[in-house]
Amino acid sequence: MRTNVVIIGGGPSGLLLSRLLSIDGINNVVLEKQSEQHVTGRIRAGVLESGTIEMLKKAGISNRLEREGFKHDGIQLSFKNHGFRVNLKKLTNKHVTVYGQTEVTKDLYSIIRKEDGEIINNAEDVLPQAVNTQTPFVTFKKNGIEKKIMCDWIAGCDGFHGISRSIIPKSIVKNYERIYPFGWLGILSETPPVSDELIYANHGNGFALASMRNNNLSRYYIQTPLNENIEHWTDEKFWDELRKRLPTEAAETIVTGISIEKSIAPLRSFVCEPMSWKKLFLVGDAAHIVPPTGAKGLNLAVSDVYYLHNALKNYYQFNKNDDLKMYSQNALSRVWKAIRFSWWMTTTFHKFPEQSSFDQRIQDSEIEYLENSVASQRVLAENYVGLPY
C-alpha cells in the first residue's frame, strides 16, 4: 500500500490534517489505535479560538458548530470572591466559541467517512520506519495481520504517549517541562451553567473554573492536591468548596445536582524541540502540552495543522520544500507564546503548596491591576482569543 502522507493518530488534529489534505487532492491514511467509538467518546473541553473556527470552516464542518456552539464575547475573572468581566469582543473584535472537542472529532469522522477518506481504526503496533531516508514507511497490525504503508511523509498526531516523538534521536531532542504540584478535580452535571461565560476564580483555597457544555450541562473544576483521593469528594463536598471559591453572585445562584462524571487531571507544561526530523513531523500533544488554564490545547494543535497543511500543500502543488523545512521553527514560535500565556494564567490563578501570604497578595494585586487596566486586559484578550498564525 502507498500514499502521500501517513497520519498516526485519529484525534482532532490528525483528522483535521487528513481532511484538509484530501480537499487539496493529497492522498493520506489515518492510523488510529483505538476504535472510532472510543475516540468519539472521550470527554474533552472545547474553547475554540477564532482561527480554529476558520480552520474548521475550511474543512467543511462548521454547520453544526455554528448552530450549537456558544459564542462568548467575554470571560469572567474573580479574586477574593469579587468578579469582573473582560470584554474580548470590544478589545480584539474577536470572540471564542464553546464547542466540545468531542463534537469536533465526531464532525471530522463524519465528513471524512462521507467523502471516502481512509481511517484505519484499531491499528496496533504502529511504527514509523526509515524516517531518515527517501523511502519512509509505517508498519502496523490489523486483526493480527502485519501491514505496511509506503509514503513520502509521516505526521505524528498521536498524543503525548504516542510512538512518534520517540522516533526522533535523543541526541537532537531537547525537552522542556514543568509539572505543576496540583490537579483539577472536575465534575460534569446536568444543571444549567451558573454563568453565560466562563469564570476563572483565584481564591485562598485554590483555583476554580465554571464552564459549560450546553444549556443543561455544566462543567466545574476546583484545584486539589495531585495525590487527592477522588473518593473523598462527595458531590455535596465538591459543591460546598466550589461555592467558597466562586464570586459571591455566582455562588449564591449556582444550581447543583448529581455529578455524572468526576475525575482529577494533572497539569503540566511540555515542549519538545524540534517538532520535525527528516520525514517526520510532530503535531499537537505529540510535541507539546499546556495546562488547561489558558484553553490552548486543541487550539495549539490546530495551529500546528495550519503550518503543516500549508507546507505539504506547497510541496505537492508547487514543488516547494522551504515551508516543510521551516515547519518546526514556525510552529514553535506560536507554541511558546501559548505556553507562556498558559503558564501565566496558571501561576496567577492557582495556589501553590508553599505559597505565603505575601504571594497571595501579589496575586490579588496582579488581578486587581488587570481589572482596572485596559492595556492589561487587551494583552490577556489578544492571547485568549488566539494570536495570529
Summary of the structure (lengths in Angstrom):
residues: 389
radius of gyration: 21.4
end to end distance: 34.6
largest distance: 63.9
contacts: 1333
relative contact order: 0.17
helix: 40%
strand: 29%
